[in-house]
Amino acid sequence: MEQFGVHDEYSTVKESLLFSAHLRLDSDQVSKANEFVGEIMELLELNRISGSVCKSLSVEENKKLTIGVEMVANPSVLFADEPTSGLDARGAAIVMQGIKNVARSGKCTFELLM
């Protein structure tokens, strides 16, 4: 997972996740992309900003979106390079809560590089 996500600034959060899912999932899994993206958005607590364009996101929201973009590829392990760098304590807590939610769900194992 990239340390700093670069997302199309005019796409919404949900569009970014769906785009990544359609590019990275096997053809037999693409039909379930909407459902899978919904699960990831819920785990990372992105539902309330799903319609927000990427250029309007805060730093922590952008980091959670970056995690989500990688999660829709359905990896078994995700390496996160300094997922809280550049964040204040509140922002770091928000990002780490999202990572904990994903780890607890069993969808993916995280390796944090700090």
DRENPAFI-387676 format. One record per residue (C-alpha): residue number from 1; residue in three letters; x negated, y negated, z. Coordinates in nm, 4 decimals. Layout:
residues N
{rec NUM, 'ALA', {X, Y, Z}} ...
END
This chain:
residues 114
{rec 1, 'MET', {0.0000, 0.0000, 0.0000}} {rec 2, 'GLU', {-0.1348, -0.3402, -0.0943}} {rec 3, 'GLN', {-0.2219, -0.5791, 0.1871}} {rec 4, 'PHE', {-0.0384, -0.8650, 0.0163}} {rec 5, 'GLY', {0.2559, -0.7829, -0.2052}} {rec 6, 'VAL', {0.2989, -0.9649, -0.5318}} {rec 7, 'HIS', {0.6589, -0.9472, -0.6454}} {rec 8, 'ASP', {0.8406, -1.1113, -0.9341}} {rec 9, 'GLU', {0.9470, -1.4355, -0.7710}} {rec 10, 'TYR', {1.2825, -1.4512, -0.9518}} {rec 11, 'SER', {1.3931, -1.0953, -0.8722}} {rec 12, 'THR', {1.5971, -1.0238, -0.5648}} {rec 13, 'VAL', {1.4779, -0.7868, -0.2943}} {rec 14, 'LYS', {1.7165, -0.5152, -0.4117}} {rec 15, 'GLU', {1.6222, -0.5634, -0.7778}} {rec 16, 'SER', {1.2536, -0.5296, -0.6895}} {rec 17, 'LEU', {1.3160, -0.2039, -0.5069}} {rec 18, 'LEU', {1.5374, -0.0639, -0.7837}} {rec 19, 'PHE', {1.2829, -0.1580, -1.0499}} {rec 20, 'SER', {1.0088, 0.0227, -0.8595}} {rec 21, 'ALA', {1.2326, 0.3246, -0.8026}} {rec 22, 'HIS', {1.3240, 0.3545, -1.1699}} {rec 23, 'LEU', {0.9588, 0.3342, -1.2711}} {rec 24, 'ARG', {0.8249, 0.5786, -1.0145}} {rec 25, 'LEU', {1.0863, 0.8457, -0.9475}} {rec 26, 'ASP', {1.1127, 1.1646, -1.1504}} {rec 27, 'SER', {1.3848, 1.1602, -1.4147}} {rec 28, 'ASP', {1.6004, 1.3996, -1.2110}} {rec 29, 'GLN', {1.5817, 1.1652, -0.9083}} {rec 30, 'VAL', {1.6615, 0.8369, -1.0897}} {rec 31, 'SER', {2.0356, 0.9031, -1.0695}} {rec 32, 'LYS', {2.0064, 0.8748, -0.6908}} {rec 33, 'ALA', {1.7957, 0.5572, -0.6999}} {rec 34, 'ASN', {2.0710, 0.3304, -0.5611}} {rec 35, 'GLU', {2.1301, 0.5624, -0.2667}} {rec 36, 'PHE', {1.7584, 0.6016, -0.1995}} {rec 37, 'VAL', {1.6958, 0.2255, -0.2190}} {rec 38, 'GLY', {1.9852, 0.1709, 0.0233}} {rec 39, 'GLU', {1.8254, 0.4084, 0.2744}} {rec 40, 'ILE', {1.4888, 0.2326, 0.2473}} {rec 41, 'MET', {1.6521, -0.1094, 0.2841}} {rec 42, 'GLU', {1.8298, 0.0065, 0.5983}} {rec 43, 'LEU', {1.5136, 0.1579, 0.7500}} {rec 44, 'LEU', {1.3127, -0.1591, 0.6826}} {rec 45, 'GLU', {1.6017, -0.3849, 0.7862}} {rec 46, 'LEU', {1.6145, -0.5577, 0.4480}} {rec 47, 'ASN', {1.9933, -0.5442, 0.3994}} {rec 48, 'ARG', {2.0593, -0.8986, 0.5147}} {rec 49, 'ILE', {1.8138, -1.0377, 0.2567}} {rec 50, 'SER', {1.8922, -0.7952, -0.0286}} {rec 51, 'GLY', {2.0207, -1.0796, -0.2488}} {rec 52, 'SER', {1.7379, -1.3209, -0.1691}} {rec 53, 'VAL', {1.4904, -1.4009, -0.4444}} {rec 54, 'CYS', {1.1350, -1.2995, -0.3653}} {rec 55, 'LYS', {0.9919, -1.6508, -0.3844}} {rec 56, 'SER', {1.2077, -1.7504, -0.0847}} {rec 57, 'LEU', {1.0885, -1.4691, 0.1457}} {rec 58, 'SER', {0.8919, -1.5263, 0.4629}} {rec 59, 'VAL', {0.5525, -1.3571, 0.4984}} {rec 60, 'GLU', {0.6933, -1.0742, 0.7117}} {rec 61, 'GLU', {0.9863, -1.0201, 0.4738}} {rec 62, 'ASN', {0.7416, -1.0031, 0.1837}} {rec 63, 'LYS', {0.5333, -0.7437, 0.3704}} {rec 64, 'LYS', {0.8397, -0.5325, 0.4436}} {rec 65, 'LEU', {0.9384, -0.5542, 0.0757}} {rec 66, 'THR', {0.5878, -0.4395, -0.0187}} {rec 67, 'ILE', {0.6307, -0.1387, 0.2107}} {rec 68, 'GLY', {0.9699, -0.0704, 0.0529}} {rec 69, 'VAL', {0.8321, -0.0878, -0.3004}} {rec 70, 'GLU', {0.5871, 0.1871, -0.2066}} {rec 71, 'MET', {0.8469, 0.3858, -0.0121}} {rec 72, 'VAL', {1.0814, 0.4209, -0.3103}} {rec 73, 'ALA', {0.8117, 0.6327, -0.4760}} {rec 74, 'ASN', {0.8948, 0.8888, -0.2041}} {rec 75, 'PRO', {0.5360, 0.9424, -0.0826}} {rec 76, 'SER', {0.4544, 1.1941, 0.1886}} {rec 77, 'VAL', {0.1794, 0.9666, 0.3265}} {rec 78, 'LEU', {0.1426, 0.5914, 0.2966}} {rec 79, 'PHE', {-0.1847, 0.4167, 0.3762}} {rec 80, 'ALA', {-0.1249, 0.0615, 0.4984}} {rec 81, 'ASP', {-0.4254, -0.1722, 0.4896}} {rec 82, 'GLU', {-0.3833, -0.4214, 0.7729}} {rec 83, 'PRO', {-0.0030, -0.4435, 0.7509}} {rec 84, 'THR', {0.0116, -0.7243, 1.0075}} {rec 85, 'SER', {-0.2753, -0.9456, 0.8859}} {rec 86, 'GLY', {-0.1753, -1.3059, 0.8427}} {rec 87, 'LEU', {0.1297, -1.2702, 1.0671}} {rec 88, 'ASP', {0.2023, -1.4270, 1.4031}} {rec 89, 'ALA', {0.3057, -1.2013, 1.6936}} {rec 90, 'ARG', {0.6760, -1.2212, 1.6059}} {rec 91, 'GLY', {0.6160, -1.1413, 1.2392}} {rec 92, 'ALA', {0.3838, -0.8534, 1.3269}} {rec 93, 'ALA', {0.6471, -0.7084, 1.5609}} {rec 94, 'ILE', {0.9107, -0.7290, 1.2845}} {rec 95, 'VAL', {0.6871, -0.5493, 1.0332}} {rec 96, 'MET', {0.5800, -0.2836, 1.2852}} {rec 97, 'GLN', {0.9449, -0.2188, 1.3772}} {rec 98, 'GLY', {1.0145, -0.1435, 1.0117}} {rec 99, 'ILE', {0.7142, 0.0900, 0.9960}} {rec 100, 'LYS', {0.8296, 0.2655, 1.3144}} {rec 101, 'ASN', {1.1794, 0.3091, 1.1692}} {rec 102, 'VAL', {1.0366, 0.4759, 0.8589}} {rec 103, 'ALA', {0.7983, 0.6961, 1.0585}} {rec 104, 'ARG', {1.0776, 0.8090, 1.2914}} {rec 105, 'SER', {1.3001, 0.8953, 0.9959}} {rec 106, 'GLY', {1.0491, 1.1575, 0.8816}} {rec 107, 'LYS', {1.0519, 1.0230, 0.5235}} {rec 108, 'CYS', {0.6845, 0.9379, 0.5330}} {rec 109, 'THR', {0.3754, 0.9499, 0.7513}} {rec 110, 'PHE', {0.1862, 0.6225, 0.7912}} {rec 111, 'GLU', {-0.1890, 0.5855, 0.8179}} {rec 112, 'LEU', {-0.2627, 0.2351, 0.9437}} {rec 113, 'LEU', {-0.6003, 0.0872, 0.8566}} {rec 114, 'MET', {-0.6729, -0.1975, 1.0947}} 
END
